[in-house]
Amino acid sequence: MKNQIKSHFEKQLRRFGASEDAPGYAEALGGFVAEAESLYDEKVAAGVPDLDAYRSAVETVMPRIKEAAEGLKAPVPEKAQEEEKKPKNDGLSSVEEAAHTSFWLITAAAYFIVSFLTHRWDVTWVIWLGGALGSMVIDAVFDLNRGKPLSKIWSNLEGALWLIILIVYFTVSFLTHKWRVTWIIFLIGALVSAVLEAVRKVAVGNEKQENAENEKSGNEEKSED
C-alpha cells in the first residue's frame, strides 16, 4: 500500500490542475509523499492494518494537495499571456458591426426606392420595422456563433417575433383598410408566442438536466480516482 501513495498524489495533483512542468512541482510532490509515508509507517508500527494506515495517511495530507495545486499550474508563455489580455472575438465584433452598418444602409435605400416608386409613404415606413427585425436577427446569429446558449438570447428572438407581428399587422391593415378585423393578428401572435415560450422552457429544462447528468458523471469519475 505504501508504494501507491506517490501514484495517488500524482493523480490528484493532475486532477486539480497541477503541471509537472511547474516550478516546485517535484519538491512539493516529494514533500507530500514523504509526510504520508511517515504517517503510514507510524500507523503500521502502532498495529493499524495496512489499508487503514494508507487511508489515514492519505486523508491527512490530501487537504493540502488541492491548495498546493493552485500554485503548480503550467507556466503560461508570454505570447499566450498577451493573447489573453486582448479583447475576445475582436474579429467577430468587427464583422458584426460591418453587418449592422451594411444592413441599415440597405434598409434606408429600400425605404426611399420603394416609397418613391409606389408613393405609398403611408405604408412603406413599415420597412423601418423590418430593419429593426433584421438587426435583431443579426445579433442572434452572432451570439450563436460566440457559443451563447439559445436560452440566453431568447429575449432577442421574442422581440423579433413581435416585430414580425407588427409588420404584418400594419401592412395588412393599410392595404386592406380592415382595421376592425386585423387586430386579430395580435391574438394570433400571442398564441404563437405562448407556444414558443413552452418550447423554450422544455429546451432549457433538457439543457439543465443534461448539465446535471454531466456534472454527476464527472463527480463519479473523481470519486473513483
Rosetta blueprint (number, residue, H / E / L):
1 M L
2 K L
3 N L
4 Q H
5 I H
6 K H
7 S H
8 H H
9 F H
10 E H
11 K H
12 Q H
13 L H
14 R H
15 R H
16 F L
17 G L
18 A L
19 S L
20 E L
21 D L
22 A L
23 P L
24 G L
25 Y H
26 A H
27 E H
28 A H
29 L H
30 G H
31 G H
32 F H
33 V H
34 A H
35 E H
36 A H
37 E H
38 S H
39 L H
40 Y H
41 D H
42 E H
43 K H
44 V H
45 A H
46 A L
47 G L
48 V L
49 P L
50 D H
51 L H
52 D H
53 A H
54 Y H
55 R H
56 S H
57 A H
58 V H
59 E H
60 T H
61 V H
62 M H
63 P H
64 R H
65 I H
66 K H
67 E H
68 A H
69 A H
70 E L
71 G L
72 L L
73 K L
74 A L
75 P L
76 V L
77 P L
78 E H
79 K H
80 A H
81 Q H
82 E H
83 E H
84 E H
85 K H
86 K L
87 P L
88 K L
89 N L
90 D H
91 G H
92 L H
93 S H
94 S H
95 V H
96 E H
97 E H
98 A H
99 A H
100 H H
101 T H
102 S H
103 F H
104 W H
105 L H
106 I H
107 T H
108 A H
109 A H
110 A H
111 Y H
112 F H
113 I H
114 V H
115 S H
116 F H
117 L H
118 T H
119 H L
120 R L
121 W H
122 D H
123 V H
124 T H
125 W L
126 V H
127 I H
128 W H
129 L H
130 G H
131 G H
132 A H
133 L H
134 G H
135 S H
136 M H
137 V H
138 I H
139 D H
140 A H
141 V H
142 F H
143 D H
144 L H
145 N H
146 R L
147 G L
148 K L
149 P L
150 L H
151 S H
152 K H
153 I H
154 W H
155 S H
156 N H
157 L H
158 E H
159 G H
160 A H
161 L H
162 W H
163 L H
164 I H
165 I H
166 L H
167 I H
168 V H
169 Y H
170 F H
171 T H
172 V H
173 S H
174 F H
175 L H
176 T H
177 H L
178 K L
179 W H
180 R H
181 V H
182 T H
183 W L
184 I H
185 I H
186 F H
187 L H
188 I H
189 G H
190 A H
191 L H
192 V H
193 S H
194 A H
195 V H
196 L H
197 E H
198 A H
199 V H
200 R H
201 K H
202 V H
203 A H
204 V H
205 G H
206 N H
207 E H
208 K H
209 Q H
210 E H
211 N H
212 A H
213 E H
214 N H
215 E H
216 K H
217 S H
218 G H
219 N H
220 E H
221 E H
222 K H
223 S H
224 E H
225 D L
